[in-house]
Amino acid sequence: MLTLSALLNCSSSSSLQPLPKRTLGATGESLSVIGFGGILVMNEEQTSANNAVAQAFARGINYYDVAPSYGNAQEKLGPALKPWRNRSFLACKTGERSKEGAEKELHESLAMMQTDHFDLYQLHALTTIQDVETAFGPNGAMEVFVKAKQDGKVRFLGFSAHSEQAALLAMEKFAFDTILFPINFAAWLKGNFGPTVIAQAREKGMGILALKGLAHSSIAQDAHKPFKKCWYNPIPVDDKKLADLALRFTLAQGVTAAIPPGEQMFFPLALEIAANAAPVTKAEIELLRQTAAGLEPLFTNV
């Protein structure tokens, strides 16, 4: 199997347009429309991780995202990103909901990533109302977030969520700078999952970052999972027409940047699509709607 750096090298065609950048909400920051998920370098040799980040940066990728829950991704990405740190936008997350846990994880992440600050720090994977209430309660994680921003350890604050209810409540409780949310054609068009949250984020002027743009369908809990880094079925890499439509649909929903699936083979595909992306048409949306009708979306509100 090709390494990530080899895959990126194979995709570095002179025929590709430069990777576009978009403004992140009201932050004033300009990010590449495809982000580099730290999970890509999890369990990679350090040399391979270094080469992958160098090649990604050369392709115009300035948005990097990582989390402690991504195995040894921080350990690998920290040294790899160090030469480019001052010219990149680094986002990190914590799954901790308590003040004590979040503070510990923040400092551990800063040390592993070899940086004195994060450009964006996010509550990770808000899933239940209780997640939000705990993070905002006495001795909750948000106390750490607010102080870290005051102390210059983070520049912007955000959250990721896999629940519309949790996302809407989080936005109600705090003026976050960003939201990282699943924006997927099947979940949106068949499951009605996403439109309400994204409309609210737009109204608040938040930066919108997307997950699951290249997701295809869900996998039963006890079924075989073909990819170690994906708990769902991604769109097959050889179905380039669907992949192209799906990712362009995601990018059309007011999104600044999308993070592809963690498996390495999908990253060059996302770069190729985004570099040459055209606006999605009504006819293409209808085609996606017809495709979604036969799928089991990852998320649904119906």
C-alpha positions in Angstrom: 0.0 0.0 0.0 1.3 3.5 -0.8 2.2 5.7 2.0 0.3 9.0 2.5 3.2 11.0 1.2 3.4 8.8 -1.9 -0.4 9.2 -2.5 0.0 13.0 -2.2 2.9 12.9 -4.6 0.9 10.9 -7.1 -1.9 13.5 -6.9 0.3 16.5 -7.3 -0.5 17.1 -11.0 0.3 20.4 -12.6 -3.1 20.2 -14.2 -4.9 20.8 -10.9 -6.0 24.2 -10.0 -4.5 25.7 -6.8 -6.5 24.7 -3.7 -9.0 27.5 -3.0 -9.3 29.2 0.4 -12.3 30.6 2.1 -12.8 32.9 5.1 -13.7 31.3 8.4 -16.8 33.1 9.7 -16.0 36.3 11.5 -12.5 35.3 12.4 -10.9 36.9 9.4 -8.8 33.7 8.9 -8.5 32.2 5.4 -8.4 28.4 5.3 -7.8 25.9 2.5 -11.2 24.3 1.6 -9.8 20.9 2.5 -8.3 20.3 6.0 -5.6 17.9 7.0 -7.1 15.6 9.6 -4.4 14.4 12.1 -5.8 10.9 12.0 -4.1 10.6 8.6 -0.7 10.3 10.2 -1.8 8.1 13.1 0.6 5.1 13.2 2.7 6.5 10.4 6.5 6.4 10.5 7.7 9.9 11.5 9.5 10.4 8.2 6.3 9.6 6.3 4.3 12.0 8.5 6.9 14.7 7.9 6.8 14.3 4.2 3.0 14.1 4.1 2.6 17.4 5.9 5.3 19.1 3.8 3.6 18.0 0.6 0.2 19.0 1.9 1.5 22.5 2.8 3.0 22.7 -0.6 -0.4 22.0 -2.1 -1.8 25.0 -0.2 -3.3 23.2 2.8 -3.0 25.5 5.8 -5.8 24.0 8.0 -4.7 21.1 10.3 -7.0 19.4 12.8 -6.1 16.9 15.5 -7.5 15.4 18.8 -6.2 13.3 21.7 -8.6 10.6 20.7 -6.8 10.0 17.4 -4.3 7.5 18.8 -0.8 8.8 18.4 -1.7 11.5 15.8 -0.6 14.4 18.0 2.8 12.7 18.6 3.3 12.4 14.9 1.7 15.6 13.7 3.5 17.9 16.2 7.0 17.4 14.8 5.7 17.1 11.2 3.9 20.5 11.4 6.6 22.4 13.3 8.4 23.9 10.3 5.0 25.2 9.0 3.4 26.1 12.3 3.6 29.8 12.0 2.0 29.7 8.6 -0.8 27.2 9.4 -4.1 27.2 11.2 -4.0 24.5 13.9 -7.2 23.2 15.5 -7.4 20.8 18.4 -10.2 19.3 20.5 -10.9 17.8 23.9 -13.5 15.2 24.7 -13.3 16.1 28.3 -16.4 17.8 29.8 -14.9 18.7 33.3 -12.6 21.6 34.1 -9.9 19.4 35.5 -10.0 17.0 32.6 -10.1 19.7 29.9 -7.2 21.6 31.5 -5.0 18.5 31.7 -5.8 17.6 28.1 -5.2 21.1 26.8 -1.7 21.3 28.2 -0.9 17.7 27.1 -2.0 18.6 23.6 0.0 21.8 23.5 3.1 19.9 24.5 2.7 17.1 22.0 1.9 19.5 19.2 5.1 21.5 20.1 3.2 24.8 20.1 2.4 27.5 22.6 -1.1 28.0 21.3 -3.9 26.6 19.2 -5.7 28.7 16.6 -8.9 26.9 17.4 -9.8 24.8 20.4 -13.1 22.8 20.3 -15.3 20.8 22.6 -15.2 17.4 20.8 -18.1 15.3 19.7 -21.0 16.8 21.7 -23.6 14.1 21.4 -26.1 14.6 24.2 -27.8 17.4 26.0 -26.0 16.3 29.1 -22.6 16.7 27.3 -23.4 20.3 26.8 -24.9 20.9 30.3 -21.8 19.4 32.0 -19.3 21.3 29.9 -21.2 24.6 30.8 -21.9 23.7 34.4 -19.9 24.4 37.5 -16.3 23.2 37.1 -17.1 22.4 33.5 -14.7 22.4 30.5 -15.9 25.8 29.3 -14.2 27.5 32.2 -10.9 26.2 30.8 -11.8 27.4 27.3 -12.6 30.9 28.3 -9.5 31.3 30.5 -7.3 29.7 27.8 -8.4 32.3 25.3 -7.8 35.1 27.8 -4.3 33.7 28.4 -3.5 33.5 24.7 -3.3 29.7 24.7 -6.1 29.6 22.1 -7.3 32.2 19.6 -10.8 30.9 18.7 -13.3 28.6 20.4 -15.6 26.1 18.8 -17.2 22.7 19.1 -17.9 19.6 17.1 -21.2 17.7 17.4 -23.0 14.6 16.1 -26.4 15.7 17.4 -28.5 18.6 16.2 -30.0 19.0 19.6 -26.6 19.3 21.3 -25.3 21.6 18.6 -28.3 24.0 18.9 -28.0 24.1 22.7 -24.3 24.8 22.5 -24.8 27.7 20.1 -27.5 29.0 22.4 -25.2 29.0 25.4 -22.1 30.6 24.0 -21.0 32.7 21.1 -18.6 30.1 19.6 -16.4 31.1 16.6 -16.8 27.8 14.7 -18.8 24.6 14.4 -17.5 21.3 13.1 -20.5 19.3 11.9 -21.4 16.4 9.7 -22.6 17.8 6.4 -23.4 14.8 4.2 -25.6 14.5 1.2 -27.5 11.4 2.4 -28.0 12.7 5.9 -29.1 16.1 4.7 -31.3 15.1 1.7 -32.9 11.9 3.2 -32.4 12.3 6.9 -33.1 16.0 7.2 -30.0 16.2 9.4 -28.0 19.4 9.2 -30.2 22.1 7.6 -31.4 23.5 10.9 -28.0 23.6 12.6 -26.2 25.1 9.6 -28.9 27.8 9.2 -28.4 28.7 12.8 -24.6 28.8 12.5 -24.9 31.0 9.4 -27.3 33.4 11.2 -24.7 33.7 14.0 -21.9 34.4 11.5 -20.0 31.3 12.7 -17.3 29.6 10.7 -18.6 26.3 9.4 -16.3 23.3 9.1 -17.6 20.0 7.7 -17.2 16.3 8.5 -18.5 13.3 6.5 -18.6 15.0 3.1 -17.4 11.8 1.5 -19.4 9.4 3.7 -21.7 7.0 1.9 -23.8 5.0 4.4 -23.8 3.6 7.9 -22.6 0.2 9.0 -24.4 -2.0 11.5 -22.7 -2.0 14.8 -21.9 -5.8 14.6 -21.0 -5.7 10.9 -17.5 -5.8 9.4 -15.9 -2.4 9.0 -13.7 -2.3 5.9 -11.5 0.6 7.2 -9.8 0.9 10.6 -10.2 4.7 10.6 -13.8 4.9 9.5 -16.8 3.7 11.5 -18.9 4.2 8.4 -18.8 3.4 4.7 -17.0 6.1 2.7 -17.9 6.6 -1.0 -15.8 4.1 -2.9 -12.7 5.8 -4.4 -13.5 4.4 -7.8 -17.0 6.1 -7.8 -15.5 9.4 -8.7 -18.8 10.9 -10.0 -20.6 10.4 -6.7 -17.6 11.5 -4.7 -17.4 14.7 -6.8 -21.1 15.5 -6.4 -21.1 14.6 -2.7 -18.1 16.8 -1.7 -19.3 19.7 -3.9 -22.7 19.5 -2.2 -21.0 19.7 1.2 -18.9 22.7 0.2 -22.0 24.4 -1.1 -23.6 24.7 2.3 -21.7 27.7 3.5 -18.8 25.6 4.5 -15.3 27.1 4.9 -13.4 23.8 4.8 -14.1 20.0 4.9 -12.1 17.3 6.5 -12.1 14.0 4.4 -12.3 10.5 5.9 -9.3 9.4 8.0 -8.2 6.7 5.6 -5.3 7.9 3.5 -6.7 7.0 0.0 -9.5 9.5 0.3 -7.3 12.5 0.9 -5.9 12.9 -2.6 -9.4 12.4 -4.0 -10.7 15.2 -1.9 -7.9 17.5 -3.0 -8.6 16.7 -6.6 -12.3 17.4 -6.3 -11.9 20.6 -4.3 -9.2 22.0 -6.5 -11.5 21.8 -9.5 -14.9 22.2 -7.8 -17.8 23.8 -9.6 -21.0 25.0 -8.0 -23.5 22.2 -7.5 -26.6 22.5 -9.8 -30.2 21.8 -9.0 -30.1 18.8 -11.4 -27.1 17.4 -9.5 -28.8 17.9 -6.1 -31.8 15.9 -7.5 -29.5 13.1 -8.6 -27.9 13.1 -5.1 -31.5 13.0 -3.6 -32.3 9.9 -5.7 -29.1 8.2 -4.6 -29.7 9.1 -1.0 -33.1 7.5 -1.1 -31.5 4.0 -1.4 -29.0 4.6 1.5 -29.0 4.3 5.2 -27.7 7.8 6.3 -25.2 8.1 9.1 -27.5 10.6 10.9 -31.2 11.3 10.6 -33.9 13.5 12.1 -36.9 11.6 10.5 
